Amino acid sequence: MSDSDGVDIEDLLTAAQIAGAGDPEQEIEALQDLLRAAWGLMSERQQADLVESDEAQAVLQAEEEEGEEPDGE
């Protein structure tokens, strides 16, 4: 998937890796910044479509499960 300038998502992910310069925390920060910028450019419908996607729901579900306390304590 690329725009009219020939930039695609893989280019952006590579740029985030380079920005991280081998530091996973910096790479994560770059990816978060990129996602925030993309979110700001999206219409409300595009934002809803993303949040409702299977991929986003899987991530949100995993986050929810990670925050739960194990039963039986």
Sequence and secondary structure as in RCSB ss.txt:
>XXXX:A:sequence
MSDSDGVDIEDLLTAAQIAGAGDPEQEIEALQDLLRAAWGLMSERQQADLVESDEAQAVLQAEEEEGEEPDGE
>XXXX:A:secstr
 B TTS BHHHHHHHHHHHHTT HHHHHHHHHHHHHHHHHHS HHHHHHHHHSHHHHHHHHHHHHHHS  S  
